[in-house]
Amino acid sequence: MANARRLAKRAGVGAVASVAVLGLAATIPTSAAEELQDVFAAGDESSTGEAAAAGEWREAFAAKGMDVMYTSLAAADAENVWALGSQYPDDSDTPRTFVQRYDGAEWTQEEVPADWTLEPEVAGASGPDNVWVVGPTADGVGAIRYDGTDWTSHEMDAGLTPNDLDVIAEDEAWLLAEDAAGETRAVRFDGEIWRDWTSPPAGTSQAIDGIDGETVVAVGRNDASQPSAALYDGTEWTDLEVPEVELPSEIASATFNDVLVRAGDDIWAVGYVHDLNDDDINDYWPLTAHYDGQSWDVTVDEEPSGELVAVEDDGAGGVWIQEESWDPTFVHHDAAGEVTRDTPDIENYDLNVRDLALIPGTEALVSAGSAYDEGDPDVPTGYGVVLASGL
């Protein structure tokens, strides 16, 4: 998810930060334009044919009739992309691990042992021969790994609840999780086994991303109901001191859902401010933040239009941000500061998107999830779906 640039401004950690609250001030890096323009682009609903134009999202693969729902993604290069999920053959209540691979031309199902029950929760890849997937199994929690030839099973602490996974290299992968007591846990793969590692501060258990073993960032929400972030520098975790967000009420909270680390002085985090309105209905204000190595710029939208669930590099100096999991909108901030939006649509279906990934070496992105019958039918049906932009 991140490139190989290293931490450039380590001395800036903990510096005074600025914040723009409940306003749409421009807070993207200085390399981007100071003002954002909303440009709405029509989506490409087709699932076949040539790649959609840049910025347009389409259905790239539909697992119709396969009894599978996708829950995570891993992308290594243009010829190695995996959509991962669970299959329930013959109306069975026991899931079977399902792996679908894109080789640059077509999607094919990969063979894995028929008795694997791992339900892919998080996944990542540092190359076509180093793919990790972690999720619950019939026995607790487990991991599977692809080495370029075979998929193998690996043991994990059965008491963990995985939240996010970042695969940096063959000897560097991080799992961010919570234990049975709800405490934040960091587990690191060192090239041989997964080991308990120094955990980030409490409240940073939501998402993790890094570029090497000395530049890893975890984010979430702290005990003060404020967004939080911490940096691991190869030795210890340091609080990145996100400025407090003005909350609309005493019961409101602000959270980082996801983080993208492109360098120590180029970190994006996205999430939401949550509150209940007068009708006791949930309201979510989009929350966007950028860290330049010295301070954070944080923006909360003026209107409660939803939560931001994912942020990813666009391969060209900009970022993609996903709004909402259900019927998502993908927002593109290019390197010049122009903002475009696209809401993919599959006629008669509601979309639930679970993961977002850049295909390294390209400007193409993929997202995996499921399409369900529109509305609330008595007997709902659906299928796994892969969405793509530029693929």
N, C-alpha and C positions, 0 to 999 in steps of 0.2 A: 503493500500500500504506500510505501514511501521510497524516495530515491536514496542515493548513497552519500548525499552531502552530510557533513558532520556539524556538530555544534560549533557555532562561530562566535557567540557572544555569551559565554558561560557566566561572565561577571555580572550580567544583567539580571540574573535570577533574583526575584524578590524586590525589584526596583519599584518605584512609585508608578501606579497604573492610572490610566484615564478611562472614563466610562461615559457612554451616552445612553441614557435610560428612557425607555418609552418614547423613542424618536427614531427616525430612519436616517440618522447621520451616517455618512459613508465611513466604514471602518475597515476597509480592505487594505492590503499592504500599500506602501507608498509607490510601488511599481505599477499599481493599478490606478485607474482614473478615480477622481474624487467624488464623482456623482454617478449614481446607478440609474440605468434606464431599463424599464420593464418592456420586453418585447415578447409577445405571446406567439408561439409557433405551433402550428397544427401537427398532431401526431400522425404517424404512419401506422395504420392498424394491421397491415399485412404481416404474415408470418413467413413469407417466402419472398424470393426475388432478391434484387440488389439491395445493398446496404442503404439504410436511410441517410438522408442528408445530415450534416453535422448539426447537433442540437435536437434532432428528432428521435423519439423513442418508439420502438416497434416491438411486436411480439416476434422474437427470433426463433423460439422453439416452443411447441405446445405438446405436452406429454399426455395427450388425450387417449383414453382407453387403457392407460398403464397403471391406474390406481396408485399414483405417486404424487406427493406434494413436496416441493422443494423448500428447504429451510436455510441453506447456506451456499456459498460460492467460494471457489479458489481459482485464481487466474495466474498462469506463469508466463505465457507468451501467446502470440497469435494462433498457435497450433496446439495449445494446451490450456483449456478452460474446463472446469468441472462444475456441474450443478449437482448438488447433493441433497438427498431427502430420504423419506421413508416410504416403503411400498407395503401395502396390505393385500397380499395375494389371496384369492379364494375367500374373500370376506373374513379373513383371519383377524383376530384382535392383537396378534403379535406382529410388531413391525419388522420389516426386513430392510437392512441398509441398502440404499439405492444410489448408484453413482452413474452419472451421465457425462460423457466427455465430448467436447468440441475440438476437432482436429484441424480447424481452419476451413473445412468444407462441409462437414456434417456432424450431427450429434448421434452418438452411439452409446448403448449401455455397456458399462464395464462389468466384468465378472468379479464378484466378491463372494466369499463363502456364504452359502445359503442360511447358515445358522447365526450370522451376524445380526444383532438386534440394535446396534448403535443408531440412535436417531441424531443425525448431524445438527448440532446446535451452532458451532462456530468452526470456521475453516480458514486456511491461508496457505500460500505457497511462496517460496523464494526462488523457485525454478521448476522446470518440468520433472525433475527427479527429487523434489523435496516438497511434498504436500502433506499437511496435517489436518485432521478433522477430529473434533472432540464433541462428545455429547452423551446423554444418558443411554444406558443399556438396561437389559433385563436384570443385570446384577449391580447396577449403580451408575458409575460413570466410566467411560473408556475413551481410548483414542485409536485412530487408525492412521497409517502413514503409507504414502506411495513413493517409491524410490526410483521411479522411471521404468520399472519392470513389473513389480508386484505390490499389492496392498497387503500390509501386515497389521496385526492388532497389538496394542500396547496397553499396559495397565496404568490406571490413574487412581488417585485417591477417590474412593467410592462416595465419600461424603461431600464432595465439591459440587457446587452449582456453577457451571461455566457461564461467564458473561461475555468475554471477548478473547480473541486469539490473534497474535501477531507473529508471523513466521518471517524472520529477518534473514537467516542463513541456515546452512546445514547444522551448525552448532549453536544456533541462537534462535529460540522461539519462546514466547511468553504467553502464558494463560492467566487471565485475570478472572478470579472466581470469588465466591463466598462459601464459607464452610457452614456446617449445620447450625452454628450459633449466630450466623449472619455476619461474621467478621470477614473483612477483606483478606483475600489470599492471593499471592503471586506465586506461580509455579513456572520454573524455567527449564527448558531442555538445553543441555550443554553439549550435545553431540553424542551422548551415551544414554542418559536416562533423564526423566523429568524429576526435578528436585524442588522441594520447598525453598523459596527464596525470600529475601527481605521484602516484606509486603509494603505497598504504598500506604500513605496515611488513610485513616478511616474516612469513608465517604468518597474515595476515588476508585470505586469498584465497577464502574459502568462500562468503560471502554479503555483500550490501550493501543498505542502505536509507537513505533520507533524506527530508527534508521541504522542503528548498530547497538552493541551492548552498552554504550556510554551515552546514548541519547534515546531514552524511552520515556513516554509520557502516559500517565493514567489520569482519567477524569471521572467526575461524578457529581455528587451533592454532599455537602458536609452537614454536621449536626445543627448548624445555624440556618439550614434550608437555603444555602447559597451554593452556586456552582463552584467546584473545586478542581484543581489540577496539581499534579506533582511530577517532578522530573527525576529519573534515575540516571546518575552520571557514571555508572560503573562501580560505584562504591556504596552510595546511599541515596535515599529519596529526599528531595527538597521541595517544599511547598512553593508553587509558582505564584501564590498570592493573587488570585483573581479578585478584582474589586467587587465590593458588594453591589448587588442589584436592588434597586428600590422595589419592594414587594407591595402589591395592591391591598393586602390585608394581613392580619396576624396569622392566618392559616395558610397563606400562599407560600410557594416554594419556587426555587429556580434550580435547574439541573442541566448539566452537560450530558448529552446522549452519546456523542461520538467525538473522536479526535483524529486529526491528520497531522503527522509530523513530516515536513519536507526538509527541515533543517532546524538547528537550535534557535534560529531567529526567524522561523517561518512556520508557525504552528496555528492550525485552525481548530476551533471547537464549536459545536452546535448543540442546541437543545431547546429548552422552553422555560417559560414562567407559567406556573399553574395556579389557578384559583377557582373557587366556586362562585357562580353568579347568584343573583337574588333568587333564582329558581332552583338553586342547588344543582346546577348543571356545570360540568367541567368546562373551563375556559383555558386555552393555551395560547400564549404569546410566543412567536418565534424568537429564539435567542441565538445570536451569532457573535463569535469572539475571535480575535486574532492576536497572537503574541509575536512581537518582533525581536525578542531576545532581551528586551529591557522592560517592556510594559505591555499590558493588555488593552486593546480597544474592544469594548463590549457594546452591542446594540440589541435592544429589545423593541420589536415592532410595536407601533401604536395600537393596532387592532389585534384581538385574539383570534387569529386566523388558523392556528394549528401549531403543532410541534415539529421541529426539525429533528430527524432521526438518524441521518447519516451524512458524512462529508467525505469526498474522495478527490484525489488529484485528477485533472483532465488530460494529463500527458503533454500539455502545451503551456504551462505556467499559470493556469487558472484552476478553478475547482468546480465540482458538481456538489450540490446540496439537495438531499431528498427531503421533501415536506410530506409528512404523514406516512404511515405504513399502509393504511387502507386507501385505495384509489390515489396513489401518490402523484405529486408534481415534482419534476426534476428541474432544479434551478441551476443555470450555468453562469458563473462569474468568470469571464475570460480574462486573459492577462492584461487587457487594456481597460478593464473595468466595466465592459458592457454586460448586461444581465439579460438572459433569455430564459423562458420558461416553457416547459412542455409537459402536458398531462396525457400519458398514453391511455388509449381507450380500446377495450375489446367489447364489441357490441353484445349486450345481454349478460355481461359478467361484471362482478366487482373484483378488484385486484387487491391482494394482500402481499406486499413485497417485504422480504425478510433480510436481504443482503445486497450490497452494492460494491463493485470492484472494478478498478481500472485494469485493462489488459496491458501489462508492461510492454514497453517498446512501441505502443500505438497510442492513438487518441480515442480509442473505443472503450466503452464501458458496458458492463453487463449487470443485471439485477435479477434475482431469482425469488420466486414466491409461488403463489397459487391464484387461480381464477375461480371464483365461486358464482353460482347462479345469482343473478341480480335480485335484489329484494330479500324477502324472507320466506322462501318456499317451505312447504311442510317436509319435503324430502330433498334437502340441498345436495347438490353434486358439484364437482369441480375437477380441476386438473392442474398439474404442475406447469409453470410457465417461466420462461426466461425472456426478459426484456433486454433490449440492447440499443445503444446509440453509437453510430459509426461502424458497426460490425456488418 
